[in-house]
Amino acid sequence: MEKNRMLQAVAIQPTKILNWLYALFIPFFMQFILFVGSFVGFIILGILFGISEALLLVSPSEGIFGVVDPIFIQLLVFAFPSALIMLWVRFGEKRPISGLGLYQKGAVKELAKGLGVGIFLISVVVFLQYITGSIHLTGIHISVATVLNFLLIFPCWFIQSGTEELSTRGWVFPVVSRKTNLPIGLATSSILFALLHLGNPSVNGIALVNIALFGLFACLYVLKTDNIWGVSAIHAAWNCFQGTVFGVNVSGITISYSLMRFEPTTAPVYLSGGDFGAEGSIIASIVLAIGCLYLTWDLYRSKKEA
């Protein structure tokens, strides 16, 4: 904890009570920023795409020229709360934006590693669901249009996932950990991340546990790498491959265009995830729990060897 740049970037208040009060305030303030940023984003993008539809006959509800999944609008909106978070950290907390984990050195390497980890994790979950008969392949849709959709929409997935990581792992986690202690920081970031998905379609108890587990995994990964690039790439790859590649619902959200299409069988929902998608299954619980245990062991081993 003492060597972590992201934690050290957070300033300590002169008294313990002020630190705890700020740590209590930040999770609520983060939700407020996400709400305001998303609201403003929908208005601005709505106007822009309304103009484009009028001038170019492009309907956002049908995707860009019928190629890019209509969900791209919902994903792009996340750029606005990201900007607000950075503005607050720079001018409200008066610290460098890089303290959110946006360090330039090694960023490309961390992004590449993160993409590999994210693709591996969600692929394992979907593969285990498939061989256990929880889901089945209903179609393969590899064409110029679907490949182009994948290439164009992945940056949008990264904006969405990167914003969620920036807010919960880049901002809330270091602030709460630094001003209270590490266990409270881990719990706050993970539980808050799950609570942010309460309004998602078809959410259930297993899904919320899994989202919290992913949050814990992400916190541990941030502690290991000391940057936000890697975990943002993991999150983006997880979501993009789950939806745009495998055609599975992403946190209850249906994806229109995908390279493949896996759908639940008659297996119990706790295995298939039902309409929530792979994240609503105990198979995802097992994979994420193993990931958390591995990172915990790796962090312990690294600390012991230091």
ROGULO-559991 format. One record per residue (C-alpha): residue number from 1; y, x, z. Coordinates in nm, 4 decimals. Layout:
REM residues N
<node num="NUM" c2="Y" c1="X" c3="Z"/>
...
END
This chain:
REM residues 306
<node num="1" c2="0.0000" c1="0.0000" c3="0.0000"/>
<node num="2" c2="0.2378" c1="0.2847" c3="0.0815"/>
<node num="3" c2="0.1957" c1="0.4424" c3="-0.2634"/>
<node num="4" c2="0.2311" c1="0.1232" c3="-0.4652"/>
<node num="5" c2="0.5545" c1="0.1266" c3="-0.6694"/>
<node num="6" c2="0.5684" c1="-0.2509" c3="-0.7024"/>
<node num="7" c2="0.5504" c1="-0.2993" c3="-0.3259"/>
<node num="8" c2="0.7911" c1="-0.0173" c3="-0.2513"/>
<node num="9" c2="1.0464" c1="-0.1632" c3="-0.4937"/>
<node num="10" c2="1.0953" c1="-0.4599" c3="-0.2586"/>
<node num="11" c2="1.3719" c1="-0.4042" c3="-0.0027"/>
<node num="12" c2="1.2995" c1="-0.4649" c3="0.3661"/>
<node num="13" c2="1.5395" c1="-0.6820" c3="0.5673"/>
<node num="14" c2="1.6845" c1="-0.5412" c3="0.8925"/>
<node num="15" c2="1.4839" c1="-0.7781" c3="1.1154"/>
<node num="16" c2="1.1266" c1="-0.9065" c3="1.1083"/>
<node num="17" c2="1.2348" c1="-1.2710" c3="1.1211"/>
<node num="18" c2="1.4515" c1="-1.2280" c3="0.8080"/>
<node num="19" c2="1.1593" c1="-1.0721" c3="0.6232"/>
<node num="20" c2="0.9306" c1="-1.3607" c3="0.7157"/>
<node num="21" c2="1.1923" c1="-1.6222" c3="0.6275"/>
<node num="22" c2="1.2435" c1="-1.4690" c3="0.2843"/>
<node num="23" c2="0.8674" c1="-1.4462" c3="0.2330"/>
<node num="24" c2="0.8441" c1="-1.8183" c3="0.3145"/>
<node num="25" c2="1.1346" c1="-1.9023" c3="0.0834"/>
<node num="26" c2="1.0140" c1="-1.7120" c3="-0.2256"/>
<node num="27" c2="0.7076" c1="-1.9290" c3="-0.3176"/>
<node num="28" c2="0.9206" c1="-2.2448" c3="-0.3165"/>
<node num="29" c2="1.2019" c1="-2.0750" c3="-0.5051"/>
<node num="30" c2="0.9527" c1="-1.9504" c3="-0.7657"/>
<node num="31" c2="0.8321" c1="-2.3059" c3="-0.8293"/>
<node num="32" c2="1.1943" c1="-2.4170" c3="-0.8641"/>
<node num="33" c2="1.2625" c1="-2.1451" c3="-1.1216"/>
<node num="34" c2="0.9483" c1="-2.2366" c3="-1.3168"/>
<node num="35" c2="1.0575" c1="-2.6005" c3="-1.3219"/>
<node num="36" c2="1.4173" c1="-2.5319" c3="-1.4242"/>
<node num="37" c2="1.3186" c1="-2.2700" c3="-1.6818"/>
<node num="38" c2="1.0564" c1="-2.4974" c3="-1.8373"/>
<node num="39" c2="1.2954" c1="-2.7945" c3="-1.8435"/>
<node num="40" c2="1.5666" c1="-2.5931" c3="-2.0165"/>
<node num="41" c2="1.3095" c1="-2.4392" c3="-2.2505"/>
<node num="42" c2="1.1752" c1="-2.7761" c3="-2.3632"/>
<node num="43" c2="1.5281" c1="-2.8993" c3="-2.4349"/>
<node num="44" c2="1.6274" c1="-2.5905" c3="-2.6358"/>
<node num="45" c2="1.3002" c1="-2.5667" c3="-2.8276"/>
<node num="46" c2="1.3027" c1="-2.9409" c3="-2.8843"/>
<node num="47" c2="1.6436" c1="-2.9161" c3="-3.0469"/>
<node num="48" c2="1.5468" c1="-2.6113" c3="-3.2557"/>
<node num="49" c2="1.2226" c1="-2.7620" c3="-3.3800"/>
<node num="50" c2="1.3956" c1="-3.0941" c3="-3.4369"/>
<node num="51" c2="1.6378" c1="-2.9157" c3="-3.6700"/>
<node num="52" c2="1.3546" c1="-2.7284" c3="-3.8404"/>
<node num="53" c2="1.1641" c1="-3.0526" c3="-3.8908"/>
<node num="54" c2="1.4690" c1="-3.2131" c3="-4.0500"/>
<node num="55" c2="1.5503" c1="-2.9182" c3="-4.2759"/>
<node num="56" c2="1.2050" c1="-2.7848" c3="-4.3594"/>
<node num="57" c2="0.9868" c1="-3.0905" c3="-4.3009"/>
<node num="58" c2="0.7930" c1="-2.8926" c3="-4.0393"/>
<node num="59" c2="0.6454" c1="-3.1119" c3="-3.7662"/>
<node num="60" c2="0.5768" c1="-2.9299" c3="-3.4356"/>
<node num="61" c2="0.3198" c1="-3.1976" c3="-3.3512"/>
<node num="62" c2="0.1164" c1="-3.0776" c3="-3.6481"/>
<node num="63" c2="0.1745" c1="-2.7086" c3="-3.5902"/>
<node num="64" c2="0.3741" c1="-2.4704" c3="-3.8094"/>
<node num="65" c2="0.2861" c1="-2.5651" c3="-4.1674"/>
<node num="66" c2="-0.0391" c1="-2.7058" c3="-4.0318"/>
<node num="67" c2="-0.1598" c1="-2.3541" c3="-3.9426"/>
<node num="68" c2="-0.0522" c1="-2.2722" c3="-3.5867"/>
<node num="69" c2="-0.1866" c1="-2.4877" c3="-3.3035"/>
<node num="70" c2="0.0734" c1="-2.7420" c3="-3.1785"/>
<node num="71" c2="0.0238" c1="-2.6018" c3="-2.8263"/>
<node num="72" c2="0.2411" c1="-2.3055" c3="-2.9286"/>
<node num="73" c2="0.5507" c1="-2.5010" c3="-2.8228"/>
<node num="74" c2="0.4190" c1="-2.5430" c3="-2.4677"/>
<node num="75" c2="0.3384" c1="-2.1715" c3="-2.4593"/>
<node num="76" c2="0.6772" c1="-2.0586" c3="-2.5903"/>
<node num="77" c2="0.8560" c1="-2.2556" c3="-2.3186"/>
<node num="78" c2="0.7326" c1="-2.0017" c3="-2.0618"/>
<node num="79" c2="0.9740" c1="-1.7413" c3="-2.1999"/>
<node num="80" c2="1.2621" c1="-1.9230" c3="-2.0286"/>
<node num="81" c2="1.1398" c1="-1.9042" c3="-1.6656"/>
<node num="82" c2="1.0497" c1="-1.5388" c3="-1.7305"/>
<node num="83" c2="1.4103" c1="-1.4692" c3="-1.8187"/>
<node num="84" c2="1.5315" c1="-1.6490" c3="-1.5043"/>
<node num="85" c2="1.2953" c1="-1.4481" c3="-1.2833"/>
<node num="86" c2="1.4220" c1="-1.1215" c3="-1.4293"/>
<node num="87" c2="1.7833" c1="-1.2301" c3="-1.3828"/>
<node num="88" c2="1.7190" c1="-1.3213" c3="-1.0195"/>
<node num="89" c2="1.5419" c1="-0.9941" c3="-0.9421"/>
<node num="90" c2="1.8169" c1="-0.7909" c3="-1.1089"/>
<node num="91" c2="2.1211" c1="-0.9719" c3="-0.9693"/>
<node num="92" c2="1.9866" c1="-1.1746" c3="-0.6754"/>
<node num="93" c2="1.7597" c1="-0.9150" c3="-0.5162"/>
<node num="94" c2="1.9600" c1="-0.6316" c3="-0.6746"/>
<node num="95" c2="1.6623" c1="-0.4225" c3="-0.7769"/>
<node num="96" c2="1.5376" c1="-0.2909" c3="-1.1115"/>
<node num="97" c2="1.3401" c1="-0.5327" c3="-1.3286"/>
<node num="98" c2="1.0810" c1="-0.2572" c3="-1.3692"/>
<node num="99" c2="0.9910" c1="-0.3207" c3="-1.0036"/>
<node num="100" c2="0.8116" c1="-0.6346" c3="-1.1230"/>
<node num="101" c2="0.5508" c1="-0.3996" c3="-1.2670"/>
<node num="102" c2="0.7175" c1="-0.3613" c3="-1.6068"/>
<node num="103" c2="0.6903" c1="0.0175" c3="-1.6110"/>
<node num="104" c2="0.7086" c1="0.1733" c3="-1.9575"/>
<node num="105" c2="0.4802" c1="0.4714" c3="-1.9009"/>
<node num="106" c2="0.1226" c1="0.3893" c3="-1.9945"/>
<node num="107" c2="0.2086" c1="0.0286" c3="-2.0877"/>
<node num="108" c2="0.0192" c1="0.0306" c3="-2.4187"/>
<node num="109" c2="-0.2905" c1="0.1792" c3="-2.2570"/>
<node num="110" c2="-0.2832" c1="-0.0777" c3="-1.9779"/>
<node num="111" c2="-0.2399" c1="-0.3611" c3="-2.2284"/>
<node num="112" c2="-0.5406" c1="-0.2413" c3="-2.4286"/>
<node num="113" c2="-0.7571" c1="-0.2078" c3="-2.1178"/>
<node num="114" c2="-0.6491" c1="-0.5491" c3="-1.9965"/>
<node num="115" c2="-0.7352" c1="-0.7134" c3="-2.3269"/>
<node num="116" c2="-1.0821" c1="-0.5624" c3="-2.3092"/>
<node num="117" c2="-1.1381" c1="-0.6817" c3="-1.9527"/>
<node num="118" c2="-1.0118" c1="-1.0334" c3="-2.0268"/>
<node num="119" c2="-1.2244" c1="-1.0732" c3="-2.3402"/>
<node num="120" c2="-1.5298" c1="-0.9440" c3="-2.1541"/>
<node num="121" c2="-1.4880" c1="-1.1767" c3="-1.8547"/>
<node num="122" c2="-1.4421" c1="-1.5026" c3="-2.0466"/>
<node num="123" c2="-1.7122" c1="-1.4055" c3="-2.2973"/>
<node num="124" c2="-1.9593" c1="-1.3550" c3="-2.0122"/>
<node num="125" c2="-1.8713" c1="-1.6969" c3="-1.8677"/>
<node num="126" c2="-1.9115" c1="-1.8769" c3="-2.2027"/>
<node num="127" c2="-2.2313" c1="-1.6864" c3="-2.2843"/>
<node num="128" c2="-2.3891" c1="-1.7769" c3="-1.9490"/>
<node num="129" c2="-2.2883" c1="-2.1390" c3="-1.9964"/>
<node num="130" c2="-2.4434" c1="-2.1358" c3="-2.3427"/>
<node num="131" c2="-2.7797" c1="-1.9833" c3="-2.2466"/>
<node num="132" c2="-2.8104" c1="-2.2194" c3="-1.9472"/>
<node num="133" c2="-2.7561" c1="-2.5186" c3="-2.1763"/>
<node num="134" c2="-2.4311" c1="-2.6195" c3="-2.0066"/>
<node num="135" c2="-2.2392" c1="-2.6085" c3="-2.3342"/>
<node num="136" c2="-2.3451" c1="-2.6040" c3="-2.6965"/>
<node num="137" c2="-2.1944" c1="-2.4750" c3="-3.0199"/>
<node num="138" c2="-2.0789" c1="-2.7641" c3="-3.2372"/>
<node num="139" c2="-1.9103" c1="-2.5699" c3="-3.5134"/>
<node num="140" c2="-1.7820" c1="-2.2415" c3="-3.6540"/>
<node num="141" c2="-1.4472" c1="-2.2641" c3="-3.8307"/>
<node num="142" c2="-1.3695" c1="-1.9172" c3="-3.9604"/>
<node num="143" c2="-1.1185" c1="-1.9400" c3="-4.2430"/>
<node num="144" c2="-0.7890" c1="-1.7887" c3="-4.3493"/>
<node num="145" c2="-0.6062" c1="-2.0690" c3="-4.1649"/>
<node num="146" c2="-0.7908" c1="-2.0303" c3="-3.8319"/>
<node num="147" c2="-0.7688" c1="-1.6501" c3="-3.8389"/>
<node num="148" c2="-0.3965" c1="-1.6741" c3="-3.9145"/>
<node num="149" c2="-0.3608" c1="-1.9243" c3="-3.6303"/>
<node num="150" c2="-0.5306" c1="-1.6771" c3="-3.3946"/>
<node num="151" c2="-0.3019" c1="-1.3911" c3="-3.5004"/>
<node num="152" c2="0.0157" c1="-1.5993" c3="-3.4740"/>
<node num="153" c2="-0.0606" c1="-1.7812" c3="-3.1512"/>
<node num="154" c2="-0.1882" c1="-1.4875" c3="-2.9455"/>
<node num="155" c2="0.1679" c1="-1.3623" c3="-2.8720"/>
<node num="156" c2="0.2441" c1="-1.7147" c3="-2.7460"/>
<node num="157" c2="-0.0580" c1="-1.7021" c3="-2.5151"/>
<node num="158" c2="0.0730" c1="-1.3689" c3="-2.3888"/>
<node num="159" c2="0.4151" c1="-1.5207" c3="-2.3168"/>
<node num="160" c2="0.2523" c1="-1.8023" c3="-2.1158"/>
<node num="161" c2="0.0066" c1="-1.5814" c3="-1.9297"/>
<node num="162" c2="0.2579" c1="-1.3017" c3="-1.8832"/>
<node num="163" c2="0.5056" c1="-1.5422" c3="-1.7250"/>
<node num="164" c2="0.2462" c1="-1.6733" c3="-1.4801"/>
<node num="165" c2="0.1547" c1="-1.3153" c3="-1.3882"/>
<node num="166" c2="0.5177" c1="-1.2045" c3="-1.3685"/>
<node num="167" c2="0.5980" c1="-1.4885" c3="-1.1285"/>
<node num="168" c2="0.2906" c1="-1.4845" c3="-0.9035"/>
<node num="169" c2="0.1726" c1="-1.1234" c3="-0.9199"/>
<node num="170" c2="0.4822" c1="-0.9341" c3="-1.0299"/>
<node num="171" c2="0.7268" c1="-1.1142" c3="-0.8004"/>
<node num="172" c2="0.5728" c1="-1.3290" c3="-0.5253"/>
<node num="173" c2="0.2792" c1="-1.1014" c3="-0.4398"/>
<node num="174" c2="0.4787" c1="-0.7782" c3="-0.3813"/>
<node num="175" c2="0.7632" c1="-0.9580" c3="-0.2020"/>
<node num="176" c2="0.5403" c1="-1.1486" c3="0.0420"/>
<node num="177" c2="0.3084" c1="-0.8487" c3="0.0958"/>
<node num="178" c2="0.5969" c1="-0.6123" c3="0.1650"/>
<node num="179" c2="0.7841" c1="-0.8476" c3="0.3973"/>
<node num="180" c2="0.4763" c1="-0.9680" c3="0.5909"/>
<node num="181" c2="0.1452" c1="-0.7955" c3="0.5235"/>
<node num="182" c2="-0.1042" c1="-0.7466" c3="0.2425"/>
<node num="183" c2="-0.3575" c1="-1.0193" c3="0.3400"/>
<node num="184" c2="-0.0810" c1="-1.2804" c3="0.3551"/>
<node num="185" c2="0.0494" c1="-1.1610" c3="0.0181"/>
<node num="186" c2="-0.2974" c1="-1.1906" c3="-0.1366"/>
<node num="187" c2="-0.3514" c1="-1.5390" c3="0.0067"/>
<node num="188" c2="-0.0045" c1="-1.6663" c3="-0.0851"/>
<node num="189" c2="-0.0200" c1="-1.5519" c3="-0.4468"/>
<node num="190" c2="-0.3760" c1="-1.6774" c3="-0.5021"/>
<node num="191" c2="-0.3327" c1="-2.0179" c3="-0.3383"/>
<node num="192" c2="0.0089" c1="-2.0734" c3="-0.4955"/>
<node num="193" c2="-0.1408" c1="-1.9967" c3="-0.8369"/>
<node num="194" c2="-0.4052" c1="-2.2653" c3="-0.7806"/>
<node num="195" c2="-0.1474" c1="-2.5183" c3="-0.6583"/>
<node num="196" c2="0.0556" c1="-2.4679" c3="-0.9763"/>
<node num="197" c2="-0.2403" c1="-2.6158" c3="-1.1676"/>
<node num="198" c2="-0.2750" c1="-2.9311" c3="-0.9577"/>
<node num="199" c2="-0.1169" c1="-3.1402" c3="-1.2305"/>
<node num="200" c2="-0.3472" c1="-3.0176" c3="-1.5071"/>
<node num="201" c2="-0.5743" c1="-3.2736" c3="-1.6771"/>
<node num="202" c2="-0.9276" c1="-3.3154" c3="-1.5341"/>
<node num="203" c2="-0.8656" c1="-3.0693" c3="-1.2496"/>
<node num="204" c2="-1.1286" c1="-3.0687" c3="-0.9745"/>
<node num="205" c2="-1.2227" c1="-2.8779" c3="-0.6600"/>
<node num="206" c2="-1.4281" c1="-2.6103" c3="-0.8359"/>
<node num="207" c2="-1.1489" c1="-2.5552" c3="-1.0862"/>
<node num="208" c2="-0.8918" c1="-2.4993" c3="-0.8098"/>
<node num="209" c2="-1.1241" c1="-2.2561" c3="-0.6316"/>
<node num="210" c2="-1.1760" c1="-2.0668" c3="-0.9570"/>
<node num="211" c2="-0.8046" c1="-2.0491" c3="-1.0298"/>
<node num="212" c2="-0.7467" c1="-1.9133" c3="-0.6798"/>
<node num="213" c2="-1.0292" c1="-1.6624" c3="-0.7395"/>
<node num="214" c2="-0.8645" c1="-1.5554" c3="-1.0636"/>
<node num="215" c2="-0.5403" c1="-1.5181" c3="-0.8673"/>
<node num="216" c2="-0.7130" c1="-1.2956" c3="-0.6124"/>
<node num="217" c2="-0.8766" c1="-1.0925" c3="-0.8901"/>
<node num="218" c2="-0.5338" c1="-1.0506" c3="-1.0530"/>
<node num="219" c2="-0.3740" c1="-0.9344" c3="-0.7250"/>
<node num="220" c2="-0.6486" c1="-0.6780" c3="-0.6703"/>
<node num="221" c2="-0.6126" c1="-0.5584" c3="-1.0295"/>
<node num="222" c2="-0.2375" c1="-0.5163" c3="-0.9769"/>
<node num="223" c2="-0.3060" c1="-0.3125" c3="-0.6633"/>
<node num="224" c2="-0.5440" c1="-0.0948" c3="-0.8631"/>
<node num="225" c2="-0.3191" c1="-0.0399" c3="-1.1674"/>
<node num="226" c2="0.0281" c1="-0.0714" c3="-1.0077"/>
<node num="227" c2="0.1728" c1="-0.2549" c3="-1.3089"/>
<node num="228" c2="0.1865" c1="-0.6067" c3="-1.4536"/>
<node num="229" c2="0.0881" c1="-0.5182" c3="-1.8118"/>
<node num="230" c2="-0.2854" c1="-0.4980" c3="-1.7549"/>
<node num="231" c2="-0.3284" c1="-0.8218" c3="-1.5646"/>
<node num="232" c2="-0.1018" c1="-1.0070" c3="-1.8091"/>
<node num="233" c2="-0.3257" c1="-0.8904" c3="-2.0932"/>
<node num="234" c2="-0.6368" c1="-0.9998" c3="-1.9008"/>
<node num="235" c2="-0.4879" c1="-1.3444" c3="-1.8455"/>
<node num="236" c2="-0.3751" c1="-1.3775" c3="-2.2090"/>
<node num="237" c2="-0.7129" c1="-1.2666" c3="-2.3475"/>
<node num="238" c2="-0.8953" c1="-1.5004" c3="-2.1071"/>
<node num="239" c2="-0.6886" c1="-1.8028" c3="-2.2168"/>
<node num="240" c2="-0.6718" c1="-1.7183" c3="-2.5857"/>
<node num="241" c2="-1.0420" c1="-1.6451" c3="-2.6299"/>
<node num="242" c2="-1.1393" c1="-1.9418" c3="-2.4159"/>
<node num="243" c2="-0.9334" c1="-2.1777" c3="-2.6286"/>
<node num="244" c2="-0.8406" c1="-2.0298" c3="-2.9651"/>
<node num="245" c2="-1.1682" c1="-1.8424" c3="-3.0187"/>
<node num="246" c2="-1.4378" c1="-2.0421" c3="-2.8350"/>
<node num="247" c2="-1.2656" c1="-2.3804" c3="-2.8641"/>
<node num="248" c2="-1.3134" c1="-2.4611" c3="-2.4961"/>
<node num="249" c2="-1.0474" c1="-2.6568" c3="-2.3058"/>
<node num="250" c2="-0.8084" c1="-2.4239" c3="-2.1240"/>
<node num="251" c2="-0.7384" c1="-2.5555" c3="-1.7740"/>
<node num="252" c2="-0.7897" c1="-2.9088" c3="-1.9015"/>
<node num="253" c2="-0.5769" c1="-2.8634" c3="-2.2149"/>
<node num="254" c2="-0.7458" c1="-2.9320" c3="-2.5479"/>
<node num="255" c2="-0.7001" c1="-2.6751" c3="-2.8239"/>
<node num="256" c2="-0.6622" c1="-2.8139" c3="-3.1759"/>
<node num="257" c2="-0.7494" c1="-2.5089" c3="-3.3883"/>
<node num="258" c2="-1.0189" c1="-2.2559" c3="-3.2959"/>
<node num="259" c2="-1.2602" c1="-2.0151" c3="-3.4616"/>
<node num="260" c2="-1.5551" c1="-2.1787" c3="-3.2863"/>
<node num="261" c2="-1.6072" c1="-2.4988" c3="-3.0934"/>
<node num="262" c2="-1.8196" c1="-2.5167" c3="-2.7787"/>
<node num="263" c2="-1.8483" c1="-2.8519" c3="-2.6018"/>
<node num="264" c2="-2.0147" c1="-2.9665" c3="-2.2776"/>
<node num="265" c2="-2.3707" c1="-3.0970" c3="-2.2943"/>
<node num="266" c2="-2.5193" c1="-3.3559" c3="-2.0589"/>
<node num="267" c2="-2.5472" c1="-3.0809" c3="-1.7960"/>
<node num="268" c2="-2.3738" c1="-3.1433" c3="-1.4621"/>
<node num="269" c2="-1.9966" c1="-3.0934" c3="-1.4692"/>
<node num="270" c2="-2.0237" c1="-2.8169" c3="-1.2095"/>
<node num="271" c2="-2.2096" c1="-2.6130" c3="-1.4736"/>
<node num="272" c2="-2.0235" c1="-2.7125" c3="-1.7897"/>
<node num="273" c2="-1.6778" c1="-2.7471" c3="-1.6373"/>
<node num="274" c2="-1.6421" c1="-3.0834" c3="-1.8088"/>
<node num="275" c2="-1.3078" c1="-3.1621" c3="-1.9680"/>
<node num="276" c2="-1.1363" c1="-2.8916" c3="-1.7627"/>
<node num="277" c2="-1.3218" c1="-2.6212" c3="-1.9534"/>
<node num="278" c2="-1.5125" c1="-2.3099" c3="-1.8502"/>
<node num="279" c2="-1.2825" c1="-2.2543" c3="-1.5523"/>
<node num="280" c2="-1.4234" c1="-2.5698" c3="-1.3904"/>
<node num="281" c2="-1.7781" c1="-2.4335" c3="-1.3621"/>
<node num="282" c2="-1.9578" c1="-2.2461" c3="-1.0845"/>
<node num="283" c2="-2.0608" c1="-1.9951" c3="-1.3497"/>
<node num="284" c2="-1.6949" c1="-1.8921" c3="-1.3703"/>
<node num="285" c2="-1.6903" c1="-1.8856" c3="-0.9879"/>
<node num="286" c2="-1.9756" c1="-1.6348" c3="-0.9818"/>
<node num="287" c2="-1.8252" c1="-1.4108" c3="-1.2503"/>
<node num="288" c2="-1.4813" c1="-1.4077" c3="-1.0837"/>
<node num="289" c2="-1.6294" c1="-1.3530" c3="-0.7368"/>
<node num="290" c2="-1.8237" c1="-1.0515" c3="-0.8662"/>
<node num="291" c2="-1.5031" c1="-0.9209" c3="-1.0238"/>
<node num="292" c2="-1.3168" c1="-0.9578" c3="-0.6923"/>
<node num="293" c2="-1.5935" c1="-0.7824" c3="-0.5001"/>
<node num="294" c2="-1.5994" c1="-0.4948" c3="-0.7473"/>
<node num="295" c2="-1.2223" c1="-0.4442" c3="-0.7304"/>
<node num="296" c2="-1.2279" c1="-0.4628" c3="-0.3492"/>
<node num="297" c2="-1.4999" c1="-0.1969" c3="-0.3388"/>
<node num="298" c2="-1.3160" c1="0.0181" c3="-0.5937"/>
<node num="299" c2="-0.9891" c1="-0.0007" c3="-0.3994"/>
<node num="300" c2="-1.1704" c1="0.0849" c3="-0.0742"/>
<node num="301" c2="-1.3467" c1="0.3778" c3="-0.2403"/>
<node num="302" c2="-1.0214" c1="0.5082" c3="-0.3911"/>
<node num="303" c2="-0.8451" c1="0.4854" c3="-0.0555"/>
<node num="304" c2="-1.1297" c1="0.6641" c3="0.1173"/>
<node num="305" c2="-1.1291" c1="0.9465" c3="-0.1377"/>
<node num="306" c2="-0.7500" c1="0.9865" c3="-0.1276"/>
END
